Amino acid sequence: MSYSSFMGKLLDGVEVEWKSLRDISEYSPTRVDASELGAISFVGVDNLVANKGGRVDATYLPNTDRVTAYEIGDILLGNIRPYLKKIWKATNSGGCSGDVLAIRILSEFKQTVDSQYLYYLLSSDEFFLYNMLHAKGAKMPRGNKTAILSYEIPIPCPDNKEKSLEIQAEIVRILDAFSAMTVELIAELNMRKKQYNHYQFEMLQFTETTQYLKIGECCDIKKGLTPIKKATPGKHPLVATTEERQSSLEYQFDCAAVCVPLISSRGHGVASIDRIYFQDGKFALGNILCAIIPNDSRVLSAKFLRYYLFDKKDVLLVSLMRGGANVSLTMDSLKKVKIPIPPIADQQRIVRILDKFDELVKGLPHEIELHQKQYEYYRDLLLSFPRSNSDVVA
């Protein structure tokens, strides 16, 4: 069924009345003592960013004595750029900071406007663009409260509350189903990550009988030669310090290798390595990384080495990083790192198992992204009600 025929059947010729938020809701008029808020009853922008309702850190307190109170069913909006698109529907009562607005449906309209329906309307791209357009301020724009309350929302079948709520409920049901699918996928991703980390940890523990060698004794280490920002795009992968591969016209290596960043991922005096890469075939390597190449693939698998070094990176590699503003790792220090050399059959078995987990974990974010885009597409379609010629857009 097409969108137009679905909406035609859903609305069945009923009228749609456009009302400003000011007509049906208000900003929370009450205040609450910040000192009396529990661990899950204060909301700031950081909570909205993390998609959580309560405080992320139980020790965090607002820097004011009294904050705006919110109630169950209130819609909380991020009120400062870049968080103007963040929105949350309160499932508990508490207080919120000045960087969050609490919108409450007026009591006389609680039997006319479904709060979840309002939540979806204010989650739409249309409202976000409207909010951005009317935001006030130069460096850190804030939501314009007057403009927000002037924003118009559609109320189907305004003369029949029961019919109106039925239509709103059907829209909510469809969008809830899309949202639930995304939530389920996120839960599965978190479960897979925990499972993956558990198996990776367990499988990369070795006994005292396992042979250990220094990397310099069983591998060759070479520095990357390609200036990442000046590389000419081409048909060969370019391993840089990003998750996705770039490309290069020229290649430096034609083998299987472990690529390790030599510069801290965070900088500013903080030692950190976010990613370690496996690459085989012909590829170029950025000049702030080095390639560790096993001397004999029949003895040491490059992919096994990548899994091992990534799992142990904080202990084996990050601890070797030195420097002030530019924290770095030297190839000489890498050569001295000891690594296990279990039988090649064991290495291959470990790689097969971890590859399967890695594939599952990497595939789910893409699936989540697709579901999210699908949800946003249908949300904006389902909430695109027709306007009559007499309607005036706020």
C-alpha positions, 0 to 999 in steps of 0.5 A: 500500500502506498503512503498516500493510500495508507494515509487516506485510509487512516484519515478517511476524509477527516479534517486536520486542525493545526494548533501551536504548541502554546495552545496545547502545552506549556513549559514546566512552570514549577521548580524543584530543589536540586539537592533533593534529586535522586540518582536517576531524577536529574536530566542534563544535555549529557543524558540526552546525548547518551539517550538516558533518562537519569544522571549518567554519573551519580556524583554529578549535580546541577550547579544551581539550587533549584531546577525546572521540574519535569513529570512523567510524560513530559517531553524534554528537549535539548536547548543548546547547540549542538544538542537541539535535536536531542529529545527524550520522553520522561518516564519518571519525575525529577528536574532538568538543567537550563540546557533542557526544556520540559514541555508538558501537555496542558491538563485539558488536552491530555485526553486529546493529544497522545504524549508519544504522538507529540514526542514523535512530532518533535523528533521530526526533521521538520521540527529540528530545522524549525528549531535551528532556524529560530535559535538565538545566539552566535557561539552557542545558539539556544532554542527560542522558547517563544518560537518553539511554543509557536510551532504548529502540530497537526491534530486529526479529527479535532471534533471527535477526541476518540477518533483523533486518539485512534488515529494518533495511536495507529501512527504511534503503533507503527513508529513504536514498532520501528523504534523497537526494532532498532532497540532490539538490534542495539541490545543484540550489538551490546550482547555480541560485543560482551560475548566477543570480548569474553571469547577474545580474552579467554582465547588469547590466554596462554600457558607457561609452556607456550613459546614467547618471542620478541616481535623483532625476533620473528617479524620485520617492522617497517614505517609507512611512507605515504603522507595521508593527506597528500596521497593520490587516490587510486586502486590500492587500500591506504591504511590510515588512522581511520576505521575506513580504508582510504585509497592510494595510487601507489602501494608500499607492501604486498603481504599480510601485515599488522599496522600499528599507529605510532602516534597517540590517538588522542594527543594532548599528552595522553597515551592511547591507541584506538585501533590496530589494523590487519591488511593483506595484499598490495596496500599503502601505509600512512607515515604515522603507522608502521607495519609488523610483518611475520617472517614466516606465515607458517609459524606466525599468522599476521591476523592472529598477531593483530588480534593478540596485540589489539587485545593487549594493546594497553598493557603491551603498547600504550605503556611504551608510548612516550612524549609530552604534547606528541605522545608516540611509540617507537619501532625499537620499543615494538621490537622488544615486545614479547608475543606468544607463538602457539602452534599455527593450527591453534592460531588459525582456529582462534582467528576463525572463531574471532573472525566470526564474532568480528563479522557479527559485531561489524555488521550490526551497526550498519543494520542499525543505521539502515533501520534508523533511516527507515524509521526516520523516513516513515516517521516524517511521512506519517507525520506529514499531514495535509494543510488546507489553503487557509492554514498558516505555517508558524 
